[in-house]
């Protein structure tokens, strides 16, 4: 007599790196001759971007660039000018093991940037950026799905084996010639440019993802005239990409995010009123497919002594994908601001909380206002505003489930009314909700035919008084018989005893 086992492969994700990498910044910068001298620094910012994140054996290699952006006033005319310096970086960190099929997620933020003016032609910049990275190694584990022969009895239950996760990235560039806008003066100097990209459509074809989206450009510039007021130009570019993702099909749920890693904007000297825009963008695509199976959670043989091998596996099941925009309106007080020219915003400390039918968010909205003070001099005002918002969920969620989210402003506008500012922001939020669990699965079953079980009683039936709530499986295992035999003998319609009663336990061969 042989024991025949059937197996099934499940996907599990083992976290081999989850942490933060710090990248310091040190720059002693001398202005080129064609830059006017520095009189006063208005605003300095640090903007880190990750180009690629890859594994090599048990090493994690991160490549990126840090942009140092500075707005300042010259000492002759008090006009605003801008400086941007880029510092490429590459970091290598150790992981807990080798990654052959990694799934990598990352985000970067600037921690701080201090600017010290040494003289009107020279500045010293010191700062740091943080890169948060999580690397999961996707592995396959063989589990027992069935067994026949040698009197083997199986306790099966429906198990969620989590989500099969496919992941891919693609880098691409776009180049456009754009009008600054009807009636706007020609561009003299680009002072700042913010770009946000987001996906609004994602379709699956065999082994590929077709995704479409938009890039929102917000440009602040000084006109090509000495007395021209600061101007704002908002632009929208359409983008589309085909991303190779081997193994994906229509059974997967997919989402795509875009990250603008580099922006180059220059006035077009050949065509008045136009600008030349070059963008480098990284597309990241995630695809998920939940897997359910009838797994074997316990087993024994009615004939021989049995040995079970089990393993606890970590599973992550996708509950919901979400992407939407939310409109926010905040009012706050300001001092010494006479005229408002521009505003840009960033989002930090985003936290999502899953409830039964919705996802709640809290975050900090960081706003920078550019304008003129009461002495009619250019100034920059910063404000951090705590915000809260909520999305309704189309599918039921498990309270306390894990929310992985990303948020960026699509647009921001502000109006000045006396000493108060009304800020209106359109925020794009995307991400997923996952339920994390640890499940014990059987990886092997063996029955020793050299150790037959001894019968405890020389009878065909045993009388047993069962308590309400007892499982038929536990009774069958205790008396070395089968669940089906007990249920058939007692006309039971469920695998749980409802109330205390006498049941007959047949002995099976």
C-alpha positions as CSV (number, residue, x, y, z in Angstrom):
1,X,0.0,0.0,0.0
2,X,1.3,3.4,-1.0
3,X,0.6,6.9,0.2
4,X,0.1,9.2,-2.8
5,X,0.5,12.9,-2.1
6,X,-0.5,15.8,-4.4
7,X,1.1,19.2,-4.0
8,X,0.4,22.8,-5.0
9,X,2.8,25.7,-5.3
10,X,2.1,28.9,-3.4
11,X,3.8,32.3,-3.6
12,X,5.2,33.8,-0.4
13,X,7.1,37.1,0.1
14,X,10.1,37.2,2.4
15,X,11.2,40.6,3.4
16,X,15.0,40.8,3.1
17,X,15.4,44.6,3.5
18,X,13.2,47.2,5.0
19,X,14.9,50.3,6.1
20,X,16.1,53.8,5.4
21,X,19.3,54.9,3.6
22,X,20.6,58.4,4.3
23,X,22.4,60.4,1.6
24,X,24.3,63.5,2.8
25,X,24.8,66.6,0.7
26,X,27.8,69.0,0.9
27,X,28.4,71.6,-1.8
28,X,30.6,74.7,-1.9
29,X,29.3,76.5,-4.9
30,X,30.6,79.6,-6.7
31,X,28.2,81.5,-9.0
32,X,29.2,81.6,-12.6
33,X,30.0,85.1,-14.0
34,X,26.7,85.4,-15.8
35,X,24.7,85.0,-12.5
36,X,24.0,88.2,-10.5
37,X,25.4,88.4,-7.0
38,X,23.5,87.2,-4.0
39,X,21.9,89.7,-1.7
40,X,19.4,87.6,0.2
41,X,18.3,83.9,0.0
42,X,14.6,83.5,-0.2
43,X,14.2,79.7,-0.2
44,X,16.4,76.6,-0.5
45,X,15.1,73.1,-1.2
46,X,16.4,69.6,-1.5
47,X,14.7,67.3,-4.0
48,X,15.9,63.7,-4.1
49,X,14.9,61.3,-6.9
50,X,15.7,57.6,-7.4
51,X,16.5,56.6,-10.9
52,X,16.9,52.8,-10.3
53,X,16.9,50.4,-7.4
54,X,18.3,46.9,-8.1
55,X,19.7,43.9,-6.4
56,X,23.0,42.1,-7.0
57,X,23.3,39.0,-4.9
58,X,22.8,40.1,-1.3
59,X,23.5,43.7,-2.2
60,X,21.0,46.5,-2.9
61,X,22.2,49.2,-5.3
62,X,20.4,52.6,-5.4
63,X,21.1,55.2,-8.1
64,X,19.6,58.6,-8.1
65,X,20.2,62.4,-8.1
66,X,19.7,65.1,-5.6
67,X,18.6,68.5,-6.9
68,X,19.5,71.6,-4.8
69,X,17.2,74.5,-5.7
70,X,17.8,78.0,-4.5
71,X,15.8,81.2,-5.0
72,X,17.6,84.5,-4.1
73,X,17.5,88.2,-4.6
74,X,20.3,90.1,-6.4
75,X,22.0,93.0,-4.7
76,X,21.4,95.5,-7.4
77,X,17.7,95.3,-8.4
78,X,16.1,92.9,-5.8
79,X,14.9,90.7,-8.6
80,X,14.4,86.9,-7.9
81,X,16.8,84.5,-9.5
82,X,17.2,80.8,-9.3
83,X,20.1,78.3,-9.0
84,X,19.8,74.5,-9.4
85,X,22.6,72.1,-8.9
86,X,22.3,68.3,-9.3
87,X,24.4,65.8,-7.5
88,X,24.2,62.2,-8.7
89,X,24.6,59.5,-6.1
90,X,24.9,55.7,-5.8
91,X,24.5,53.7,-2.6
92,X,25.1,50.0,-1.9
93,X,23.7,48.4,1.2
94,X,23.6,44.8,2.5
95,X,20.4,42.8,2.6
96,X,19.6,39.8,4.8
97,X,19.9,37.4,1.9
98,X,20.1,37.1,-1.9
99,X,17.3,38.2,-4.1
100,X,16.7,36.3,-7.3
101,X,13.1,37.5,-7.9
102,X,12.8,40.8,-5.9
103,X,9.9,43.1,-5.6
104,X,11.2,46.6,-4.7
105,X,9.3,49.6,-3.4
106,X,10.9,52.9,-2.5
107,X,10.4,56.6,-1.8
108,X,12.7,59.5,-1.2
109,X,12.4,62.8,0.7
110,X,14.6,65.7,1.6
111,X,15.3,66.0,5.3
112,X,16.8,69.4,5.4
113,X,19.0,71.8,3.5
114,X,21.0,74.7,5.1
115,X,22.4,77.5,3.0
116,X,25.1,79.8,4.2
117,X,26.1,82.8,2.1
118,X,29.9,83.1,2.4
119,X,30.1,86.1,0.1
120,X,27.9,87.5,-2.7
121,X,29.5,85.0,-5.2
122,X,29.8,81.9,-3.0
123,X,27.4,79.7,-1.0
124,X,27.8,76.7,1.2
125,X,25.1,74.0,1.1
126,X,24.7,71.3,3.7
127,X,21.8,68.8,3.9
128,X,20.6,65.3,3.8
129,X,18.0,63.1,2.0
130,X,16.4,59.9,3.1
131,X,15.5,57.0,0.9
132,X,13.0,54.4,2.3
133,X,13.3,51.0,0.6
134,X,11.5,47.6,1.0
135,X,12.7,44.5,-0.8
136,X,10.7,41.3,-0.8
137,X,12.0,38.1,-2.3
138,X,9.1,36.3,-4.0
139,X,9.5,32.6,-3.5
140,X,7.4,29.5,-4.2
141,X,6.6,27.0,-1.4
142,X,5.3,23.5,-2.1
143,X,2.4,22.5,0.1
144,X,0.2,19.4,0.5
145,X,-3.1,19.7,-1.4
146,X,-4.3,16.1,-1.1
147,X,-3.3,12.5,0.0
148,X,-4.7,9.0,-0.7
149,X,-3.9,5.6,0.5
150,X,-2.7,4.0,3.8
151,X,-6.0,5.0,5.6
152,X,-5.1,8.7,5.4
153,X,-7.7,11.1,6.7
154,X,-7.4,14.8,5.8
155,X,-8.8,18.0,7.4
156,X,-9.1,20.5,4.6
157,X,-10.1,24.2,4.8
158,X,-10.3,27.1,2.5
159,X,-7.1,29.1,2.8
160,X,-6.1,32.4,1.4
161,X,-2.7,32.0,0.0
162,X,-2.2,35.8,-0.4
163,X,-1.5,37.6,-3.7
164,X,0.7,36.6,-6.5
165,X,2.6,39.8,-7.2
166,X,4.3,40.8,-10.4
167,X,6.4,44.0,-10.7
168,X,8.2,45.9,-13.4
169,X,9.7,49.4,-14.0
170,X,10.4,51.3,-17.2
171,X,12.3,54.6,-17.7
172,X,11.4,56.9,-20.6
173,X,11.7,60.5,-21.7
174,X,9.4,63.0,-23.3
175,X,10.3,66.3,-25.1
176,X,7.8,69.0,-25.9
177,X,7.7,72.6,-27.2
178,X,5.0,74.5,-25.3
179,X,3.4,77.9,-25.4
180,X,3.5,79.7,-22.0
181,X,-0.1,80.8,-22.5
182,X,-2.2,83.3,-24.4
183,X,-1.4,86.9,-23.6
184,X,1.6,86.0,-21.3
185,X,4.9,87.8,-21.9
186,X,8.0,85.9,-23.2
187,X,10.1,84.0,-20.7
188,X,13.2,85.7,-19.3
189,X,14.3,83.3,-16.5
190,X,12.7,80.1,-15.2
191,X,12.5,80.5,-11.5
192,X,10.9,77.1,-10.5
193,X,9.2,74.2,-12.2
194,X,7.2,71.5,-10.5
195,X,6.0,68.4,-12.3
196,X,3.6,65.7,-11.1
197,X,2.7,62.6,-13.2
198,X,-0.1,60.2,-12.6
199,X,-1.8,57.3,-14.3
200,X,-5.5,57.5,-15.2
201,X,-5.9,54.3,-17.2
202,X,-4.3,50.8,-17.0
203,X,-5.1,47.8,-19.2
204,X,-3.7,44.3,-19.4
205,X,-2.8,42.5,-22.6
206,X,-0.8,39.3,-22.7
207,X,2.5,39.8,-20.8
208,X,2.1,43.6,-21.1
209,X,0.6,46.6,-19.4
210,X,-0.8,49.5,-21.5
211,X,-1.0,52.6,-19.3
212,X,-2.0,56.2,-19.9
213,X,-1.6,59.3,-17.8
214,X,-0.9,63.0,-17.5
215,X,2.0,65.2,-16.4
216,X,1.0,68.5,-14.7
217,X,3.7,71.2,-15.1
218,X,3.7,74.3,-13.0
219,X,6.2,77.0,-14.0
220,X,7.1,80.3,-12.3
221,X,9.1,82.6,-14.5
222,X,10.3,86.2,-14.7
223,X,9.4,87.9,-18.0
224,X,12.1,89.1,-20.4
225,X,11.7,92.7,-19.2
226,X,13.0,94.7,-16.3
227,X,9.6,95.7,-14.9
228,X,7.5,92.7,-15.7
229,X,5.6,91.0,-12.9
230,X,6.2,87.3,-12.1
231,X,4.2,84.9,-14.3
232,X,2.8,81.4,-13.8
233,X,2.3,78.9,-16.6
234,X,0.4,75.7,-16.0
235,X,0.7,72.9,-18.6
236,X,-0.7,69.4,-19.0
237,X,1.1,66.7,-21.1
238,X,-0.5,63.4,-22.1
239,X,1.7,60.3,-21.7
240,X,1.3,56.6,-22.6
241,X,3.5,53.6,-22.3
242,X,3.6,49.8,-22.9
243,X,5.4,48.0,-20.0
244,X,6.6,44.5,-20.4
245,X,5.4,42.3,-17.5
246,X,5.9,38.6,-18.2
247,X,3.2,36.4,-16.8
248,X,0.5,39.0,-16.4
249,X,-3.0,38.4,-17.9
250,X,-6.5,39.6,-17.3
251,X,-6.9,37.7,-14.1
252,X,-4.6,40.3,-12.4
253,X,-5.5,43.6,-10.9
254,X,-2.9,46.3,-12.0
255,X,-1.9,49.8,-11.0
256,X,0.8,52.0,-12.4
257,X,2.6,55.0,-10.9
258,X,4.7,57.6,-12.6
259,X,7.6,59.5,-11.0
260,X,9.2,62.5,-12.7
261,X,12.9,62.1,-12.0
262,X,14.3,65.0,-14.0
263,X,12.9,68.3,-15.3
264,X,14.6,70.6,-17.8
265,X,12.8,73.7,-18.9
266,X,14.3,76.5,-21.0
267,X,13.0,79.5,-23.0
268,X,12.9,78.8,-26.7
269,X,15.0,81.6,-28.3
270,X,13.8,80.7,-31.8
271,X,10.1,81.1,-31.0
272,X,8.9,83.9,-28.7
273,X,6.4,82.9,-26.0
274,X,7.4,79.2,-26.1
275,X,9.5,76.9,-23.8
276,X,11.4,73.7,-24.4
277,X,10.5,70.9,-21.9
278,X,12.4,67.7,-21.3
279,X,11.2,65.2,-18.7
280,X,12.7,61.9,-17.5
281,X,10.0,59.6,-16.0
282,X,10.0,56.2,-14.3
283,X,6.9,54.1,-14.6
284,X,6.3,51.4,-11.9
285,X,3.7,48.7,-12.5
286,X,2.4,46.3,-9.9
287,X,0.0,43.4,-10.7
288,X,-1.8,41.3,-8.1
289,X,-3.8,38.1,-8.2
290,X,-5.4,36.6,-5.1
291,X,-5.2,32.9,-4.7
292,X,-7.6,30.7,-2.7
293,X,-7.1,26.9,-2.2
294,X,-8.5,24.0,-0.2
295,X,-5.4,23.4,1.9
296,X,-4.7,20.5,4.2
297,X,-4.3,21.8,7.8
298,X,-4.2,18.4,9.6
299,X,-3.9,14.7,8.8
300,X,-3.6,11.3,10.3
301,X,-3.8,7.6,9.2
302,X,-6.3,5.2,10.7
303,X,-3.8,2.4,10.1
304,X,-0.3,3.6,10.8
305,X,1.6,6.2,12.8
306,X,1.8,9.5,11.0
307,X,4.4,12.2,10.8
308,X,3.5,15.8,9.6
309,X,5.9,18.5,8.4
310,X,4.5,22.0,8.6
311,X,5.7,25.6,8.0
312,X,4.4,29.0,8.9
313,X,4.3,31.3,5.9
314,X,3.6,35.0,5.7
315,X,0.9,35.9,3.2
316,X,-0.3,39.3,1.9
317,X,-3.7,39.4,0.3
318,X,-4.8,42.4,-1.8
319,X,-8.1,43.8,-0.6
320,X,-8.4,46.9,-2.7
321,X,-6.6,49.2,-5.2
322,X,-7.5,52.8,-5.1
323,X,-6.6,56.0,-7.1
324,X,-8.5,59.2,-7.0
325,X,-8.2,63.0,-6.6
326,X,-9.4,64.9,-3.6
327,X,-10.0,68.7,-3.4
328,X,-8.8,70.5,-0.3
329,X,-9.4,74.0,0.8
330,X,-7.5,75.5,3.7
331,X,-7.4,79.0,5.2
332,X,-4.6,80.3,7.4
333,X,-3.2,83.6,8.6
334,X,0.0,85.2,7.3
335,X,1.9,88.3,8.2
336,X,3.8,90.9,6.2
337,X,2.5,89.6,2.8
338,X,1.2,92.3,0.5
339,X,1.0,90.5,-2.8
340,X,0.9,86.8,-3.7
341,X,2.5,85.6,-6.9
342,X,2.8,81.8,-6.7
343,X,2.4,78.7,-4.4
344,X,3.6,75.2,-4.6
345,X,2.9,72.3,-2.2
346,X,4.3,69.0,-1.1
347,X,2.8,66.2,1.0
348,X,4.6,64.5,3.9
349,X,3.8,62.0,6.7
350,X,0.9,60.4,4.8
351,X,-0.8,57.7,7.0
352,X,-3.8,55.6,5.8
353,X,-6.2,53.7,8.0
354,X,-8.6,51.0,6.7
355,X,-12.1,50.8,8.1
356,X,-15.0,48.6,7.0
357,X,-16.2,50.7,4.1
358,X,-13.6,53.5,3.7
359,X,-10.0,54.5,4.0
360,X,-9.1,57.5,6.2
361,X,-5.9,59.6,5.7
362,X,-3.9,62.1,7.7
363,X,-1.0,64.0,6.3
364,X,0.9,67.3,6.4
365,X,0.5,69.7,3.5
366,X,3.6,71.9,3.1
367,X,2.9,75.1,1.3
368,X,5.5,77.7,0.0
369,X,4.1,81.1,-1.0
370,X,6.1,83.5,-3.2
371,X,5.1,87.1,-3.1
372,X,6.0,90.6,-2.0
373,X,6.1,91.9,1.6
374,X,4.9,95.2,3.0
375,X,8.1,96.9,1.8
376,X,7.4,95.6,-1.7
377,X,10.4,93.3,-1.6
378,X,10.1,89.6,-2.8
379,X,9.6,87.1,0.0
380,X,8.9,83.5,0.7
381,X,6.4,82.3,3.3
382,X,6.2,78.6,4.4
383,X,3.2,76.9,6.1
384,X,2.6,73.3,7.2
385,X,-1.0,72.4,7.5
386,X,-2.4,69.1,9.0
387,X,-5.0,67.7,6.7
388,X,-7.5,64.8,6.8
389,X,-9.6,63.2,4.1
390,X,-11.4,60.0,3.4
391,X,-12.1,57.7,0.4
392,X,-15.1,55.3,0.2
393,X,-14.1,51.8,-0.6
394,X,-15.9,49.8,-3.3
395,X,-15.1,46.5,-1.6
396,X,-15.4,45.6,2.1
397,X,-12.1,46.1,4.0
398,X,-10.7,44.5,7.2
399,X,-10.3,47.1,9.9
400,X,-6.7,47.5,10.7
401,X,-5.5,46.2,7.3
402,X,-2.3,47.6,5.9
403,X,-2.6,50.8,3.7
404,X,0.2,51.6,1.3
405,X,-0.4,55.0,-0.3
406,X,1.3,57.8,-2.2
407,X,0.0,61.4,-2.6
408,X,1.1,64.3,-4.7
409,X,-0.6,67.6,-5.5
410,X,-1.9,67.9,-9.1
411,X,-2.5,71.6,-8.8
412,X,-2.4,74.4,-6.2
413,X,-3.8,77.9,-6.1
414,X,-3.9,80.5,-3.4
415,X,-5.6,83.9,-3.0
416,X,-4.7,86.6,-0.5
417,X,-7.4,88.4,1.5
418,X,-5.9,90.8,4.0
419,X,-3.9,88.8,6.4
420,X,-5.3,85.4,5.4
421,X,-4.6,83.0,2.6
422,X,-7.1,80.6,1.0
423,X,-5.3,77.6,-0.4
424,X,-7.0,75.2,-2.8
425,X,-5.2,72.0,-3.7
426,X,-6.1,69.1,-5.9
427,X,-4.4,66.0,-4.5
428,X,-3.9,62.7,-6.4
429,X,-3.8,59.7,-4.1
430,X,-3.1,56.1,-5.1
431,X,-2.2,52.9,-3.4
432,X,-3.5,49.6,-2.1
433,X,-5.0,47.9,1.0
434,X,-3.6,44.6,2.0
435,X,-4.4,42.1,4.7
436,X,-1.3,40.4,6.2
437,X,-1.5,37.0,7.9
438,X,0.7,34.1,8.9
439,X,-0.7,30.8,7.9
440,X,0.6,27.3,8.9
441,X,0.6,24.9,6.0
442,X,1.6,21.2,5.7
443,X,4.6,20.6,3.5
444,X,4.8,16.8,3.9
445,X,2.9,13.8,5.2
446,X,4.4,10.4,5.9
447,X,2.9,7.2,7.3
448,X,5.2,4.5,8.8
449,X,3.9,1.0,7.7
450,X,6.3,-0.6,10.1
451,X,4.3,0.9,13.0
452,X,0.7,-0.1,12.6
453,X,-1.8,1.4,15.1
454,X,-3.3,-0.9,17.7
455,X,-7.1,-1.1,18.1
456,X,-8.2,0.2,21.5
457,X,-11.4,-1.8,21.5
458,X,-12.7,-4.9,19.9
459,X,-16.0,-3.4,18.9
460,X,-17.7,-1.8,15.8
461,X,-19.2,1.2,17.6
462,X,-18.3,3.5,20.5
463,X,-20.8,5.7,22.3
464,X,-19.5,9.3,22.9
465,X,-21.2,12.2,24.6
466,X,-20.1,15.3,22.6
467,X,-20.3,18.9,23.9
468,X,-21.8,21.7,21.8
469,X,-19.1,23.3,19.7
470,X,-16.9,20.3,19.4
471,X,-15.4,19.6,15.9
472,X,-16.2,16.3,14.3
473,X,-12.6,16.2,13.1
474,X,-11.2,16.3,16.6
475,X,-13.5,13.4,17.6
476,X,-12.5,11.4,14.6
477,X,-8.8,11.9,15.2
478,X,-9.2,11.0,18.9
479,X,-11.0,7.7,18.1
480,X,-8.9,6.9,15.0
481,X,-11.9,6.9,12.6
482,X,-13.1,9.1,9.7
483,X,-15.2,12.3,9.7
484,X,-17.4,10.9,6.9
485,X,-18.1,7.7,8.9
486,X,-19.2,9.7,12.0
487,X,-21.4,12.1,10.0
488,X,-23.1,9.3,8.1
489,X,-23.7,7.2,11.2
490,X,-25.3,10.1,13.1
491,X,-27.0,12.0,10.2
492,X,-25.0,15.1,10.9
493,X,-25.2,18.0,8.4
494,X,-22.2,20.0,9.6
495,X,-18.7,19.5,10.9
496,X,-19.5,21.1,14.3
497,X,-21.6,19.6,17.1
498,X,-24.4,22.1,17.8
499,X,-25.4,21.0,21.3
500,X,-24.5,18.3,23.8
501,X,-25.7,15.0,22.5
502,X,-24.8,11.3,22.3
503,X,-23.2,10.2,19.0
504,X,-22.1,6.9,17.7
505,X,-18.5,6.5,16.6
506,X,-18.0,3.7,14.0
507,X,-14.5,2.1,13.7
508,X,-13.1,2.0,10.2
509,X,-10.6,-0.5,8.9
